[in-house]
Each structure stands twice: as C-alpha cells, then as structure tokens.
C-alpha cells in the first residue's frame, strides 16, 4: 500500500529571516506608536486641563498626574534596563509612583509628557535598529529579551492609558 504524501506548506523557517525580522519590527513599532485597538497616549493625555490633573474620582485610586508619572517612570525603567547594564531599578512600588497626587505646576505636567514621549521614541529606535537582536537575552538580565521588554512597554502603556481614558470620562473631559 502506497502512503499518501501530503504537500506541505513552506514553513516560516524557509523564508528569509530578514523578512520575518522586518515584519516583527514593524508590528512592534506599530504597537508602541499607538497602533491597534487602544487609545493612544496623545488622545488620552494631550489636552488634559492642568487644573484637573490632580482630581480623584470615587472608587478610582489614581489621578491623571499619578498615572502619567507612573507611565513615565515605569517606561524609563524598562528602557534603561534594556540598554544600560549599569541601570538600577527604583524600589518597588514606591519608586514607580509620584509622591503627590497633583503636579507641582503646568511645567511639571508638560515635562512629564515630553519625557514620556522621548523615552517611547527611544524604545522605538531600539526596536527599529537592525543591529538590535530582538531575541537575544539581555546579558545583564535573567532571561529578558528586547522583544519581551518592548512588548512589556506596549502592554503596560496600553493598560494605564486605558485608565486615563476612563478617568477622563469619569471627570467629564
């Protein structure tokens, strides 16, 4: 009896790695730069009235300032861990949240927004750099890769940006 031989589709391994790598980088950048099903950072924060940055609403533990600073601090920690072997993460959890519920000034708010955007851009540049091996373990880590850290940034940002959107709605912005 003759065995029936099925025609196999070409596996992704048969395609040039460069094509897969390019596609993966593009998808990661899309996700980091507000792609997909989530509201983007600018949509959530861009026109936030400074006088409402420290407002708390019932049954919600954070203000917009607290969320903005948490986003900035956590993203910076992930970015620096990804590229700097000498980086020391802040203590958990206090090092990832601001001491105050409201910004000291409008300037503080604007600086936090600008720094968040700058660091997000830097993470995007790290991902986009063809010299960055997305799959290699970060030598000073314990199994992390740039791919994992980029996904962590995108996931963490999406979660807290969603909280900012809900806070906007609760406040009536």
VMD Tcl script that builds the backbone (N, CA, C; Angstrom):
set m [mol new atoms 519]
animate dup $m
set s [atomselect $m all]
$s set {name element resname resid chain x y z} {
  {N N UNK 1 A 0.843 -1.171 0.000}
  {CA C UNK 1 A 0.000 0.000 0.000}
  {C C UNK 1 A 0.888 1.233 0.000}
  {N N UNK 2 A 0.563 2.141 -0.860}
  {CA C UNK 2 A 1.334 3.364 -1.013}
  {C C UNK 2 A 0.873 4.404 -0.004}
  {N N UNK 3 A 1.826 5.037 0.682}
  {CA C UNK 3 A 1.475 6.113 1.625}
  {C C UNK 3 A 1.108 7.356 0.847}
  {N N UNK 4 A 0.088 8.003 1.325}
  {CA C UNK 4 A -0.329 9.265 0.717}
  {C C UNK 4 A 0.571 10.367 1.254}
  {N N UNK 5 A 1.213 11.050 0.367}
  {CA C UNK 5 A 2.117 12.130 0.760}
  {C C UNK 5 A 1.397 13.451 0.569}
  {N N UNK 6 A 1.312 14.185 1.656}
  {CA C UNK 6 A 0.657 15.495 1.545}
  {C C UNK 6 A 1.694 16.557 1.216}
  {N N UNK 7 A 1.245 17.518 0.462}
  {CA C UNK 7 A 2.143 18.635 0.147}
  {C C UNK 7 A 2.157 19.567 1.340}
  {N N UNK 8 A 3.335 19.822 1.821}
  {CA C UNK 8 A 3.469 20.705 2.971}
  {C C UNK 8 A 3.638 22.142 2.499}
  {N N UNK 9 A 3.019 23.029 3.255}
  {CA C UNK 9 A 3.243 24.455 3.000}
  {C C UNK 9 A 4.647 24.787 3.429}
  {N N UNK 10 A 5.207 25.739 2.774}
  {CA C UNK 10 A 6.531 26.187 3.185}
  {C C UNK 10 A 6.445 26.788 4.570}
  {N N UNK 11 A 7.316 26.350 5.432}
  {CA C UNK 11 A 7.304 26.895 6.790}
  {C C UNK 11 A 7.916 28.287 6.791}
  {N N UNK 12 A 7.656 28.988 7.887}
  {CA C UNK 12 A 8.243 30.316 8.004}
  {C C UNK 12 A 9.757 30.235 8.046}
  {N N UNK 13 A 10.286 29.082 8.460}
  {CA C UNK 13 A 11.739 28.915 8.507}
  {C C UNK 13 A 12.332 28.926 7.112}
  {N N UNK 14 A 11.517 28.596 6.109}
  {CA C UNK 14 A 12.017 28.583 4.733}
  {C C UNK 14 A 12.129 29.986 4.154}
  {N N UNK 15 A 11.438 30.930 4.770}
  {CA C UNK 15 A 11.513 32.311 4.304}
  {C C UNK 15 A 12.734 32.990 4.896}
  {N N UNK 16 A 13.241 33.982 4.219}
  {CA C UNK 16 A 14.420 34.673 4.767}
  {C C UNK 16 A 14.114 35.286 6.131}
  {N N UNK 17 A 15.014 35.106 7.054}
  {CA C UNK 17 A 14.840 35.644 8.408}
  {C C UNK 17 A 14.670 37.150 8.396}
  {N N UNK 18 A 15.337 37.788 7.457}
  {CA C UNK 18 A 15.279 39.245 7.376}
  {C C UNK 18 A 13.841 39.713 7.159}
  {N N UNK 19 A 13.088 39.001 6.339}
  {CA C UNK 19 A 11.696 39.381 6.084}
  {C C UNK 19 A 10.887 39.273 7.366}
  {N N UNK 20 A 11.051 38.168 8.085}
  {CA C UNK 20 A 10.329 37.988 9.339}
  {C C UNK 20 A 10.745 39.046 10.356}
  {N N UNK 21 A 12.028 39.309 10.425}
  {CA C UNK 21 A 12.543 40.296 11.361}
  {C C UNK 21 A 11.981 41.678 11.051}
  {N N UNK 22 A 11.978 42.029 9.791}
  {CA C UNK 22 A 11.455 43.336 9.367}
  {C C UNK 22 A 9.978 43.448 9.725}
  {N N UNK 23 A 9.229 42.415 9.465}
  {CA C UNK 23 A 7.799 42.406 9.767}
  {C C UNK 23 A 7.564 42.512 11.268}
  {N N UNK 24 A 8.322 41.756 12.047}
  {CA C UNK 24 A 8.172 41.810 13.502}
  {C C UNK 24 A 8.475 43.210 14.022}
  {N N UNK 25 A 9.558 43.801 13.556}
  {CA C UNK 25 A 9.914 45.161 13.986}
  {C C UNK 25 A 8.800 46.146 13.636}
  {N N UNK 26 A 8.246 46.032 12.437}
  {CA C UNK 26 A 7.166 46.923 12.022}
  {C C UNK 26 A 5.938 46.755 12.914}
  {N N UNK 27 A 5.601 45.520 13.246}
  {CA C UNK 27 A 4.452 45.277 14.121}
  {C C UNK 27 A 4.699 45.824 15.525}
  {N N UNK 28 A 5.903 45.632 16.037}
  {CA C UNK 28 A 6.230 46.172 17.364}
  {C C UNK 28 A 6.153 47.693 17.376}
  {N N UNK 29 A 6.691 48.310 16.344}
  {CA C UNK 29 A 6.662 49.769 16.266}
  {C C UNK 29 A 5.229 50.277 16.166}
  {N N UNK 30 A 4.411 49.581 15.412}
  {CA C UNK 30 A 3.001 49.941 15.295}
  {C C UNK 30 A 2.330 49.881 16.667}
  {N N UNK 31 A 2.609 48.821 17.408}
  {CA C UNK 31 A 2.037 48.657 18.734}
  {C C UNK 31 A 2.538 49.735 19.691}
  {N N UNK 32 A 3.829 50.015 19.666}
  {CA C UNK 32 A 4.400 51.040 20.544}
  {C C UNK 32 A 3.889 52.436 20.211}
  {N N UNK 33 A 3.658 52.686 18.943}
  {CA C UNK 33 A 3.251 54.026 18.490}
  {C C UNK 33 A 1.740 54.167 18.389}
  {N N UNK 34 A 1.028 53.613 19.338}
  {CA C UNK 34 A -0.424 53.768 19.421}
  {C C UNK 34 A -1.199 52.968 18.388}
  {N N UNK 35 A -0.625 51.918 17.861}
  {CA C UNK 35 A -1.337 51.107 16.892}
  {C C UNK 35 A -2.285 50.140 17.556}
  {N N UNK 36 A -3.235 49.674 16.797}
  {CA C UNK 36 A -4.130 48.643 17.296}
  {C C UNK 36 A -5.425 49.197 17.838}
  {N N UNK 37 A -5.975 48.457 18.772}
  {CA C UNK 37 A -7.327 48.720 19.251}
  {C C UNK 37 A -7.400 49.680 20.429}
  {N N UNK 38 A -6.288 50.196 20.880}
  {CA C UNK 38 A -6.282 51.031 22.080}
  {C C UNK 38 A -6.179 52.517 21.740}
  {N N UNK 39 A -6.672 53.333 22.641}
  {CA C UNK 39 A -6.488 54.780 22.501}
  {C C UNK 39 A -5.009 55.082 22.666}
  {N N UNK 40 A -4.551 56.066 21.959}
  {CA C UNK 40 A -3.150 56.448 22.057}
  {C C UNK 40 A -2.885 57.424 23.192}
  {N N UNK 41 A -1.618 57.582 23.499}
  {CA C UNK 41 A -1.197 58.465 24.582}
  {C C UNK 41 A -1.691 59.891 24.358}
  {N N UNK 42 A -1.487 60.430 23.164}
  {CA C UNK 42 A -1.905 61.807 22.895}
  {C C UNK 42 A -3.408 61.986 23.031}
  {N N UNK 43 A -4.172 60.987 22.604}
  {CA C UNK 43 A -5.628 61.081 22.722}
  {C C UNK 43 A -6.060 61.082 24.189}
  {N N UNK 44 A -5.333 60.361 25.011}
  {CA C UNK 44 A -5.704 60.264 26.427}
  {C C UNK 44 A -5.224 61.449 27.248}
  {N N UNK 45 A -4.064 62.003 26.907}
  {CA C UNK 45 A -3.404 63.000 27.764}
  {C C UNK 45 A -3.302 64.378 27.123}
  {N N UNK 46 A -3.239 64.427 25.812}
  {CA C UNK 46 A -2.880 65.639 25.080}
  {C C UNK 46 A -3.510 66.942 25.509}
  {N N UNK 47 A -4.804 66.957 25.723}
  {CA C UNK 47 A -5.479 68.222 26.061}
  {C C UNK 47 A -6.042 68.196 27.486}
  {N N UNK 48 A -5.409 67.435 28.364}
  {CA C UNK 48 A -5.894 67.327 29.737}
  {C C UNK 48 A -5.773 68.682 30.418}
  {N N UNK 49 A -6.850 69.232 30.946}
  {CA C UNK 49 A -6.758 70.521 31.646}
  {C C UNK 49 A -5.900 70.382 32.913}
  {N N UNK 50 A -4.909 71.211 33.035}
  {CA C UNK 50 A -3.975 71.108 34.157}
  {C C UNK 50 A -4.687 71.204 35.507}
  {N N UNK 51 A -5.748 71.984 35.583}
  {CA C UNK 51 A -6.471 72.123 36.851}
  {C C UNK 51 A -7.187 70.828 37.249}
  {N N UNK 52 A -7.298 69.860 36.317}
  {CA C UNK 52 A -7.933 68.577 36.619}
  {C C UNK 52 A -6.925 67.431 36.715}
  {N N UNK 53 A -5.645 67.743 36.644}
  {CA C UNK 53 A -4.602 66.704 36.661}
  {C C UNK 53 A -4.479 66.017 38.020}
  {N N UNK 54 A -4.919 66.675 39.075}
  {CA C UNK 54 A -4.822 66.095 40.406}
  {C C UNK 54 A -6.157 65.672 40.992}
  {N N UNK 55 A -7.188 65.621 40.164}
  {CA C UNK 55 A -8.531 65.290 40.636}
  {C C UNK 55 A -8.691 63.783 40.789}
  {N N UNK 56 A -9.252 63.389 41.935}
  {CA C UNK 56 A -9.598 61.987 42.173}
  {C C UNK 56 A -11.096 61.835 42.033}
  {N N UNK 57 A -11.523 60.687 41.531}
  {CA C UNK 57 A -12.949 60.394 41.441}
  {C C UNK 57 A -13.260 59.202 42.340}
  {N N UNK 58 A -14.510 59.073 42.703}
  {CA C UNK 58 A -14.934 57.992 43.599}
  {C C UNK 58 A -14.561 56.628 43.038}
  {N N UNK 59 A -14.079 55.777 43.910}
  {CA C UNK 59 A -13.742 54.394 43.570}
  {C C UNK 59 A -12.636 54.250 42.528}
  {N N UNK 60 A -11.825 55.266 42.379}
  {CA C UNK 60 A -10.688 55.196 41.456}
  {C C UNK 60 A -9.468 55.686 42.213}
  {N N UNK 61 A -8.416 54.871 42.327}
  {CA C UNK 61 A -7.309 55.201 43.230}
  {C C UNK 61 A -6.299 56.232 42.732}
  {N N UNK 62 A -6.343 56.574 41.435}
  {CA C UNK 62 A -5.281 57.421 40.889}
  {C C UNK 62 A -5.815 58.677 40.230}
  {N N UNK 63 A -4.978 59.692 40.232}
  {CA C UNK 63 A -5.254 60.913 39.466}
  {C C UNK 63 A -4.531 60.792 38.125}
  {N N UNK 64 A -4.831 61.716 37.231}
  {CA C UNK 64 A -4.144 61.730 35.940}
  {C C UNK 64 A -2.640 61.917 36.141}
  {N N UNK 65 A -2.258 62.776 37.068}
  {CA C UNK 65 A -0.840 63.006 37.349}
  {C C UNK 65 A -0.163 61.727 37.827}
  {N N UNK 66 A -0.816 61.031 38.714}
  {CA C UNK 66 A -0.242 59.793 39.235}
  {C C UNK 66 A -0.048 58.766 38.112}
  {N N UNK 67 A -1.034 58.655 37.234}
  {CA C UNK 67 A -0.927 57.710 36.119}
  {C C UNK 67 A 0.135 58.138 35.120}
  {N N UNK 68 A 0.171 59.430 34.807}
  {CA C UNK 68 A 1.184 59.935 33.875}
  {C C UNK 68 A 2.588 59.666 34.408}
  {N N UNK 69 A 2.817 59.999 35.651}
  {CA C UNK 69 A 4.139 59.788 36.238}
  {C C UNK 69 A 4.477 58.298 36.345}
  {N N UNK 70 A 3.494 57.487 36.674}
  {CA C UNK 70 A 3.729 56.044 36.732}
  {C C UNK 70 A 4.117 55.513 35.350}
  {N N UNK 71 A 3.408 55.944 34.330}
  {CA C UNK 71 A 3.752 55.551 32.963}
  {C C UNK 71 A 5.181 55.958 32.624}
  {N N UNK 72 A 5.513 57.202 32.934}
  {CA C UNK 72 A 6.853 57.722 32.626}
  {C C UNK 72 A 7.934 56.951 33.379}
  {N N UNK 73 A 7.740 56.769 34.671}
  {CA C UNK 73 A 8.758 56.109 35.497}
  {C C UNK 73 A 8.953 54.644 35.099}
  {N N UNK 74 A 7.873 53.934 34.888}
  {CA C UNK 74 A 7.975 52.515 34.526}
  {C C UNK 74 A 8.593 52.348 33.139}
  {N N UNK 75 A 8.160 53.169 32.203}
  {CA C UNK 75 A 8.705 53.078 30.850}
  {C C UNK 75 A 10.203 53.388 30.846}
  {N N UNK 76 A 10.610 54.410 31.595}
  {CA C UNK 76 A 12.028 54.755 31.691}
  {C C UNK 76 A 12.825 53.588 32.275}
  {N N UNK 77 A 12.290 52.956 33.302}
  {CA C UNK 77 A 12.981 51.835 33.924}
  {C C UNK 77 A 13.169 50.693 32.925}
  {N N UNK 78 A 12.133 50.370 32.178}
  {CA C UNK 78 A 12.208 49.286 31.194}
  {C C UNK 78 A 13.196 49.648 30.085}
  {N N UNK 79 A 13.123 50.879 29.591}
  {CA C UNK 79 A 14.046 51.339 28.553}
  {C C UNK 79 A 15.492 51.267 29.026}
  {N N UNK 80 A 15.759 51.814 30.187}
  {CA C UNK 80 A 17.132 51.833 30.692}
  {C C UNK 80 A 17.649 50.428 30.987}
  {N N UNK 81 A 16.795 49.580 31.534}
  {CA C UNK 81 A 17.195 48.194 31.743}
  {C C UNK 81 A 17.591 47.556 30.411}
  {N N UNK 82 A 16.840 47.882 29.357}
  {CA C UNK 82 A 17.055 47.277 28.041}
  {C C UNK 82 A 18.361 47.701 27.393}
  {N N UNK 83 A 18.870 48.872 27.740}
  {CA C UNK 83 A 20.047 49.376 27.028}
  {C C UNK 83 A 21.243 49.723 27.909}
  {N N UNK 84 A 21.091 49.662 29.204}
  {CA C UNK 84 A 22.155 50.134 30.086}
  {C C UNK 84 A 22.467 49.089 31.173}
  {N N UNK 85 A 23.607 48.428 31.064}
  {CA C UNK 85 A 23.926 47.395 32.058}
  {C C UNK 85 A 24.133 47.934 33.474}
  {N N UNK 86 A 24.339 49.215 33.613}
  {CA C UNK 86 A 24.568 49.806 34.935}
  {C C UNK 86 A 23.297 50.361 35.576}
  {N N UNK 87 A 22.184 50.282 34.856}
  {CA C UNK 87 A 20.929 50.823 35.373}
  {C C UNK 87 A 20.476 50.066 36.612}
  {N N UNK 88 A 20.018 50.809 37.595}
  {CA C UNK 88 A 19.451 50.225 38.812}
  {C C UNK 88 A 17.993 50.653 38.881}
  {N N UNK 89 A 17.117 49.684 38.942}
  {CA C UNK 89 A 15.685 49.976 39.013}
  {C C UNK 89 A 15.342 50.581 40.366}
  {N N UNK 90 A 14.315 51.438 40.388}
  {CA C UNK 90 A 13.892 52.027 41.671}
  {C C UNK 90 A 13.237 50.967 42.548}
  {N N UNK 91 A 13.092 51.248 43.827}
  {CA C UNK 91 A 12.427 50.292 44.718}
  {C C UNK 91 A 10.946 50.144 44.349}
  {N N UNK 92 A 10.448 48.929 44.476}
  {CA C UNK 92 A 9.043 48.650 44.171}
  {C C UNK 92 A 8.228 48.692 45.463}
  {N N UNK 93 A 7.074 49.281 45.455}
  {CA C UNK 93 A 6.408 50.009 44.378}
  {C C UNK 93 A 6.633 51.512 44.419}
  {N N UNK 94 A 7.172 52.015 45.541}
  {CA C UNK 94 A 7.237 53.470 45.729}
  {C C UNK 94 A 8.047 54.201 44.663}
  {N N UNK 95 A 9.026 53.548 44.067}
  {CA C UNK 95 A 9.845 54.199 43.048}
  {C C UNK 95 A 9.168 54.352 41.703}
  {N N UNK 96 A 7.979 53.793 41.589}
  {CA C UNK 96 A 7.254 53.825 40.315}
  {C C UNK 96 A 6.020 54.725 40.347}
  {N N UNK 97 A 5.834 55.423 41.455}
  {CA C UNK 97 A 4.675 56.310 41.603}
  {C C UNK 97 A 5.136 57.648 42.160}
  {N N UNK 98 A 4.478 58.734 41.770}
  {CA C UNK 98 A 4.853 60.041 42.306}
  {C C UNK 98 A 4.461 60.180 43.771}
  {N N UNK 99 A 5.121 61.096 44.440}
  {CA C UNK 99 A 4.819 61.336 45.859}
  {C C UNK 99 A 3.517 62.118 46.029}
  {N N UNK 100 A 3.154 62.899 45.025}
  {CA C UNK 100 A 1.965 63.752 45.141}
  {C C UNK 100 A 0.872 63.320 44.168}
  {N N UNK 101 A -0.349 63.725 44.467}
  {CA C UNK 101 A -1.493 63.411 43.613}
  {C C UNK 101 A -1.636 64.386 42.449}
  {N N UNK 102 A -0.967 65.534 42.549}
  {CA C UNK 102 A -1.086 66.563 41.510}
  {C C UNK 102 A 0.304 67.068 41.133}
  {N N UNK 103 A 0.450 67.531 39.908}
  {CA C UNK 103 A 1.746 68.094 39.520}
  {C C UNK 103 A 2.007 69.406 40.251}
  {N N UNK 104 A 3.271 69.706 40.460}
  {CA C UNK 104 A 3.635 70.952 41.136}
  {C C UNK 104 A 3.257 72.165 40.294}
  {N N UNK 105 A 3.267 71.976 38.972}
  {CA C UNK 105 A 2.973 73.093 38.067}
  {C C UNK 105 A 2.601 72.549 36.693}
  {N N UNK 106 A 2.124 73.428 35.853}
  {CA C UNK 106 A 1.850 73.047 34.464}
  {C C UNK 106 A 3.146 72.624 33.782}
  {N N UNK 107 A 4.234 73.273 34.141}
  {CA C UNK 107 A 5.540 72.918 33.582}
  {C C UNK 107 A 5.899 71.470 33.922}
  {N N UNK 108 A 5.639 71.038 35.153}
  {CA C UNK 108 A 5.909 69.658 35.563}
  {C C UNK 108 A 5.112 68.673 34.706}
  {N N UNK 109 A 3.848 68.991 34.473}
  {CA C UNK 109 A 2.991 68.143 33.637}
  {C C UNK 109 A 3.562 68.037 32.230}
  {N N UNK 110 A 3.876 69.186 31.647}
  {CA C UNK 110 A 4.384 69.207 30.266}
  {C C UNK 110 A 5.727 68.477 30.153}
  {N N UNK 111 A 6.581 68.630 31.155}
  {CA C UNK 111 A 7.873 67.933 31.142}
  {C C UNK 111 A 7.684 66.423 31.231}
  {N N UNK 112 A 6.745 65.987 32.036}
  {CA C UNK 112 A 6.470 64.554 32.160}
  {C C UNK 112 A 5.946 63.990 30.840}
  {N N UNK 113 A 5.034 64.709 30.207}
  {CA C UNK 113 A 4.500 64.288 28.904}
  {C C UNK 113 A 5.634 64.207 27.885}
  {N N UNK 114 A 6.462 65.236 27.819}
  {CA C UNK 114 A 7.561 65.271 26.848}
  {C C UNK 114 A 8.575 64.149 27.100}
  {N N UNK 115 A 8.885 63.904 28.360}
  {CA C UNK 115 A 9.849 62.841 28.693}
  {C C UNK 115 A 9.277 61.473 28.350}
  {N N UNK 116 A 7.998 61.264 28.632}
  {CA C UNK 116 A 7.359 60.001 28.255}
  {C C UNK 116 A 7.492 59.769 26.756}
  {N N UNK 117 A 7.181 60.796 25.962}
  {CA C UNK 117 A 7.251 60.678 24.501}
  {C C UNK 117 A 8.686 60.430 24.028}
  {N N UNK 118 A 9.640 61.116 24.645}
  {CA C UNK 118 A 11.049 60.946 24.271}
  {C C UNK 118 A 11.508 59.518 24.556}
  {N N UNK 119 A 11.147 58.995 25.706}
  {CA C UNK 119 A 11.550 57.639 26.063}
  {C C UNK 119 A 10.841 56.592 25.204}
  {N N UNK 120 A 9.588 56.838 24.852}
  {CA C UNK 120 A 8.881 55.930 23.957}
  {C C UNK 120 A 9.547 55.919 22.583}
  {N N UNK 121 A 9.956 57.085 22.133}
  {CA C UNK 121 A 10.686 57.189 20.863}
  {C C UNK 121 A 11.998 56.409 20.939}
  {N N UNK 122 A 12.685 56.507 22.053}
  {CA C UNK 122 A 13.952 55.791 22.230}
  {C C UNK 122 A 13.728 54.277 22.212}
  {N N UNK 123 A 12.658 53.800 22.827}
  {CA C UNK 123 A 12.353 52.366 22.786}
  {C C UNK 123 A 12.063 51.952 21.348}
  {N N UNK 124 A 11.342 52.791 20.634}
  {CA C UNK 124 A 11.066 52.517 19.222}
  {C C UNK 124 A 12.342 52.463 18.395}
  {N N UNK 125 A 13.272 53.355 18.676}
  {CA C UNK 125 A 14.547 53.352 17.952}
  {C C UNK 125 A 15.347 52.088 18.255}
  {N N UNK 126 A 15.299 51.627 19.490}
  {CA C UNK 126 A 15.982 50.392 19.866}
  {C C UNK 126 A 15.393 49.209 19.094}
  {N N UNK 127 A 14.077 49.149 19.008}
  {CA C UNK 127 A 13.391 48.087 18.267}
  {C C UNK 127 A 13.689 48.188 16.776}
  {N N UNK 128 A 13.697 49.389 16.239}
  {CA C UNK 128 A 13.891 49.598 14.802}
  {C C UNK 128 A 15.329 49.345 14.346}
  {N N UNK 129 A 16.269 49.464 15.249}
  {CA C UNK 129 A 17.683 49.291 14.910}
  {C C UNK 129 A 17.953 47.848 14.501}
  {N N UNK 130 A 18.355 47.660 13.251}
  {CA C UNK 130 A 18.598 46.311 12.738}
  {C C UNK 130 A 19.743 45.606 13.462}
  {N N UNK 131 A 20.558 46.364 14.160}
  {CA C UNK 131 A 21.646 45.755 14.930}
  {C C UNK 131 A 21.136 45.158 16.250}
  {N N UNK 132 A 19.943 45.536 16.645}
  {CA C UNK 132 A 19.353 45.002 17.869}
  {C C UNK 132 A 18.787 43.622 17.590}
  {N N UNK 133 A 19.309 42.630 18.275}
  {CA C UNK 133 A 18.763 41.277 18.175}
  {C C UNK 133 A 17.594 41.194 19.150}
  {N N UNK 134 A 16.403 41.162 18.595}
  {CA C UNK 134 A 15.196 41.171 19.421}
  {C C UNK 134 A 15.053 39.922 20.285}
  {N N UNK 135 A 15.691 38.829 19.881}
  {CA C UNK 135 A 15.522 37.543 20.550}
  {C C UNK 135 A 16.653 37.182 21.508}
  {N N UNK 136 A 17.754 37.903 21.442}
  {CA C UNK 136 A 18.894 37.588 22.307}
  {C C UNK 136 A 18.583 37.991 23.741}
  {N N UNK 137 A 18.998 37.159 24.667}
  {CA C UNK 137 A 18.823 37.513 26.066}
  {C C UNK 137 A 19.692 38.716 26.396}
  {N N UNK 138 A 19.134 39.640 27.152}
  {CA C UNK 138 A 19.880 40.810 27.594}
  {C C UNK 138 A 20.925 40.313 28.587}
  {N N UNK 139 A 22.209 40.540 28.295}
  {CA C UNK 139 A 23.278 39.942 29.108}
  {C C UNK 139 A 23.184 40.220 30.601}
  {N N UNK 140 A 22.705 41.360 31.001}
  {CA C UNK 140 A 22.643 41.704 32.424}
  {C C UNK 140 A 21.285 41.358 33.043}
  {N N UNK 141 A 20.442 40.720 32.284}
  {CA C UNK 141 A 19.136 40.326 32.807}
  {C C UNK 141 A 19.121 38.879 33.259}
  {N N UNK 142 A 17.923 38.363 33.425}
  {CA C UNK 142 A 17.786 36.958 33.790}
  {C C UNK 142 A 16.795 36.270 32.854}
  {N N UNK 143 A 17.048 36.447 31.572}
  {CA C UNK 143 A 16.224 35.821 30.548}
  {C C UNK 143 A 15.423 36.788 29.695}
  {N N UNK 144 A 15.404 38.063 30.040}
  {CA C UNK 144 A 14.652 39.044 29.260}
  {C C UNK 144 A 15.319 39.251 27.889}
  {N N UNK 145 A 14.491 39.623 26.919}
  {CA C UNK 145 A 14.951 39.998 25.584}
  {C C UNK 145 A 14.403 41.382 25.267}
  {N N UNK 146 A 14.938 42.011 24.247}
  {CA C UNK 146 A 14.404 43.309 23.819}
  {C C UNK 146 A 12.960 43.135 23.345}
  {N N UNK 147 A 12.676 42.024 22.689}
  {CA C UNK 147 A 11.302 41.755 22.265}
  {C C UNK 147 A 10.363 41.760 23.475}
  {N N UNK 148 A 10.739 41.047 24.510}
  {CA C UNK 148 A 9.902 40.985 25.715}
  {C C UNK 148 A 9.748 42.363 26.341}
  {N N UNK 149 A 10.814 43.119 26.418}
  {CA C UNK 149 A 10.757 44.436 27.050}
  {C C UNK 149 A 9.910 45.407 26.227}
  {N N UNK 150 A 10.003 45.337 24.900}
  {CA C UNK 150 A 9.174 46.198 24.042}
  {C C UNK 150 A 7.694 45.845 24.205}
  {N N UNK 151 A 7.394 44.554 24.266}
  {CA C UNK 151 A 6.011 44.133 24.487}
  {C C UNK 151 A 5.523 44.551 25.871}
  {N N UNK 152 A 6.410 44.504 26.846}
  {CA C UNK 152 A 6.068 44.945 28.197}
  {C C UNK 152 A 5.722 46.435 28.209}
  {N N UNK 153 A 6.510 47.238 27.534}
  {CA C UNK 153 A 6.224 48.675 27.435}
  {C C UNK 153 A 4.858 48.891 26.780}
  {N N UNK 154 A 4.622 48.224 25.653}
  {CA C UNK 154 A 3.357 48.407 24.939}
  {C C UNK 154 A 2.168 47.972 25.799}
  {N N UNK 155 A 2.295 46.844 26.470}
  {CA C UNK 155 A 1.211 46.327 27.297}
  {C C UNK 155 A 0.956 47.225 28.505}
  {N N UNK 156 A 2.013 47.581 29.200}
  {CA C UNK 156 A 1.878 48.434 30.387}
  {C C UNK 156 A 1.285 49.789 30.009}
  {N N UNK 157 A 1.792 50.374 28.933}
  {CA C UNK 157 A 1.270 51.669 28.498}
  {C C UNK 157 A -0.208 51.572 28.128}
  {N N UNK 158 A -0.586 50.533 27.392}
  {CA C UNK 158 A -1.983 50.389 26.974}
  {C C UNK 158 A -2.908 50.277 28.188}
  {N N UNK 159 A -2.474 49.527 29.189}
  {CA C UNK 159 A -3.283 49.356 30.400}
  {C C UNK 159 A -3.540 50.698 31.088}
  {N N UNK 160 A -2.488 51.447 31.330}
  {CA C UNK 160 A -2.652 52.696 32.077}
  {C C UNK 160 A -3.222 53.819 31.218}
  {N N UNK 161 A -2.978 53.794 29.931}
  {CA C UNK 161 A -3.637 54.767 29.054}
  {C C UNK 161 A -5.149 54.507 29.064}
  {N N UNK 162 A -5.537 53.248 29.106}
  {CA C UNK 162 A -6.956 52.911 29.248}
  {C C UNK 162 A -7.535 53.472 30.533}
  {N N UNK 163 A -6.762 53.415 31.618}
  {CA C UNK 163 A -7.214 54.013 32.872}
  {C C UNK 163 A -7.385 55.527 32.716}
  {N N UNK 164 A -6.467 56.156 32.011}
  {CA C UNK 164 A -6.584 57.601 31.782}
  {C C UNK 164 A -7.841 57.929 30.982}
  {N N UNK 165 A -8.158 57.105 29.999}
  {CA C UNK 165 A -9.378 57.321 29.208}
  {C C UNK 165 A -10.610 57.217 30.110}
  {N N UNK 166 A -10.631 56.206 30.968}
  {CA C UNK 166 A -11.768 56.053 31.882}
  {C C UNK 166 A -11.839 57.217 32.874}
  {N N UNK 167 A -10.697 57.682 33.348}
  {CA C UNK 167 A -10.671 58.820 34.255}
  {C C UNK 167 A -11.202 60.074 33.560}
  {N N UNK 168 A -10.801 60.267 32.316}
  {CA C UNK 168 A -11.322 61.402 31.512}
  {C C UNK 168 A -12.844 61.371 31.497}
  {N N UNK 169 A -13.372 60.202 31.192}
  {CA C UNK 169 A -14.830 60.062 31.094}
  {C C UNK 169 A -15.488 60.312 32.445}
  {N N UNK 170 A -14.874 59.797 33.501}
  {CA C UNK 170 A -15.436 59.985 34.843}
  {C C UNK 170 A -15.441 61.444 35.272}
  {N N UNK 171 A -14.403 62.165 34.888}
  {CA C UNK 171 A -14.295 63.592 35.237}
  {C C UNK 171 A -15.180 64.443 34.326}
  {N N UNK 172 A -15.415 63.943 33.120}
  {CA C UNK 172 A -16.240 64.686 32.161}
  {C C UNK 172 A -15.419 65.525 31.185}
  {N N UNK 173 A -14.199 65.121 30.943}
  {CA C UNK 173 A -13.353 65.840 29.982}
  {C C UNK 173 A -13.724 65.369 28.586}
}
mol reanalyze $m
mol bondsrecalc $m
mol representation Tube
mol addrep $m
